Amino acid sequence: MTPIQTQHVDLDREGAGPRVCDDMTVEVALSLMAGARVDHLVLCDGDEQRTGLVTLAGLAGLRDSAAYTDRLQLRDVLRLAG
Protein backbone atom coordinates (compact mmCIF):
# COMPACT_ATOMS: atom_id res chain seq x y z
CA MET A 1 0.00 0.00 0.00
CA THR A 2 1.32 3.47 -0.89
CA PRO A 3 1.33 6.08 1.89
CA ILE A 4 -0.72 9.17 1.17
CA GLN A 5 0.94 12.54 1.67
CA THR A 6 -1.42 15.08 3.16
CA GLN A 7 -1.25 18.82 2.68
CA HIS A 8 -2.21 21.22 5.46
CA VAL A 9 -4.89 23.70 4.41
CA ASP A 10 -6.49 26.19 6.77
CA LEU A 11 -8.40 29.47 6.43
CA ASP A 12 -6.29 32.59 6.84
CA ARG A 13 -6.99 34.35 10.12
CA GLU A 14 -7.54 37.65 8.31
CA GLY A 15 -10.08 36.03 5.99
CA ALA A 16 -7.81 36.46 2.98
CA GLY A 17 -8.34 32.90 1.79
CA PRO A 18 -7.10 29.35 2.25
CA ARG A 19 -3.67 29.04 3.90
CA VAL A 20 -1.25 26.41 2.59
CA CYS A 21 2.35 25.49 3.27
CA ASP A 22 4.76 27.07 0.78
CA ASP A 23 6.38 23.70 0.02
CA MET A 24 3.27 22.61 -1.91
CA THR A 25 3.88 22.07 -5.63
CA VAL A 26 2.25 24.24 -8.27
CA GLU A 27 0.29 21.25 -9.63
CA VAL A 28 -1.16 20.40 -6.21
CA ALA A 29 -1.99 24.07 -5.60
CA LEU A 30 -3.82 24.34 -8.93
CA SER A 31 -5.78 21.20 -8.15
CA LEU A 32 -6.62 22.48 -4.67
CA MET A 33 -7.79 25.83 -6.05
CA ALA A 34 -10.02 24.10 -8.59
CA GLY A 35 -11.55 21.86 -5.94
CA ALA A 36 -12.04 24.70 -3.44
CA ARG A 37 -13.20 27.11 -6.16
CA VAL A 38 -10.85 29.87 -5.03
CA ASP A 39 -8.68 32.19 -7.10
CA HIS A 40 -5.79 32.59 -4.65
CA LEU A 41 -3.93 30.92 -1.79
CA VAL A 42 -2.14 32.45 1.21
CA LEU A 43 1.30 30.87 1.62
CA CYS A 44 2.85 30.08 5.01
CA ASP A 45 6.25 28.76 6.02
CA GLY A 46 6.97 25.90 8.42
CA ASP A 47 6.33 28.23 11.38
CA GLU A 48 2.87 29.10 9.99
CA GLN A 49 4.02 32.65 9.25
CA ARG A 50 2.50 34.22 6.15
CA THR A 51 5.08 34.42 3.35
CA GLY A 52 3.00 35.53 0.38
CA LEU A 53 0.03 34.98 -1.87
CA VAL A 54 -0.35 33.23 -5.22
CA THR A 55 -3.20 33.54 -7.70
CA LEU A 56 -4.79 31.04 -10.02
CA ALA A 57 -4.00 33.21 -13.05
CA GLY A 58 -0.36 33.58 -12.00
CA LEU A 59 0.15 29.84 -11.46
CA ALA A 60 -1.64 28.93 -14.70
CA GLY A 61 0.59 31.35 -16.60
CA LEU A 62 3.69 29.95 -14.92
CA ARG A 63 2.68 26.38 -15.78
CA ASP A 64 2.68 27.35 -19.46
CA SER A 65 6.16 28.97 -19.28
CA ALA A 66 9.62 27.54 -19.91
CA ALA A 67 10.49 27.99 -16.19
CA TYR A 68 7.91 25.38 -15.13
CA THR A 69 8.72 21.89 -13.87
CA ASP A 70 6.41 19.50 -12.04
CA ARG A 71 8.63 19.84 -8.94
CA LEU A 72 8.28 23.61 -8.69
CA GLN A 73 7.13 24.59 -5.20
CA LEU A 74 5.10 27.65 -4.27
CA ARG A 75 8.04 29.13 -2.34
CA ASP A 76 10.03 28.96 -5.60
CA VAL A 77 7.24 30.90 -7.33
CA LEU A 78 7.71 33.69 -4.78
CA ARG A 79 11.46 33.74 -5.52
CA LEU A 80 10.84 33.88 -9.28
CA ALA A 81 8.42 36.76 -8.84
CA GLY A 82 10.70 38.68 -6.46
N, C-alpha and C positions, 0 to 999 in steps of 0.2 A: 504494500500500500504506500502511496506517495504522500508525504506530509504536505499539508496545505499551509502556505504562508499567508498570514492575515495582515491587513493594513489597518492602522488606527485612523479612524475618522471621527471627528467630533465637531460640534458647532462652535464657531468662534464666539468668544465671550462678548464681543462688541456687536454681534449680529451681522458681521460682514460676510458670513458664508461658512461652508464646511472647512474645517481645519484638517490638514493632512501632514504627515511627516515629509520633510523635503528629500528623503531618500527614495521616494516613490518614483517609478519610471513614468515617462511621458505616456506610454501606451496604457498603463494601468490608470493614470490620471484621466485620460480621455474616456476610458471605459466608465470610470466612476462618475464623471461629469454627465455622461449620457444617461446612465442609470438613475442618477439623482436629479436629472434635469436642471442642472445649474450651469452658469456660464463662467464661473471662476472658482478658484480654491485658495484658501489662506494657507500658506506654508509655515511650518514650525520645525525647529531643530530638535535634537534629542532631548533638550531641556524644556521642551514645549514653549519656547520663546518664538514669537512671530518673526519670520525672516523675510517674508515677501508675499506676493500674490501673483497667481498666473491666471490667464484667461483662456477660454476655449478657443477663441480666434487665434490667439498667440501660439498656442500649442499646435493647433491644426496647421498653421502656416509653417511652424518649425518642422513638423513631421514631413512636409513636402520639400524641405530644403536639403542641400548637400551636407549640412552639419549634423543631420539626424542619424542616430543609430538606435537600435532597439534597447540599448543599455543606458541611454541618456536619462539621467535622473533630474528631478525638478530643481535640485540645488544647482545643477550644471546650467540649467536654463537661466537661472538668476545671474550666474557668472557671465554667460554669453550676452545677456542683455545689459550688463553693467559695464 
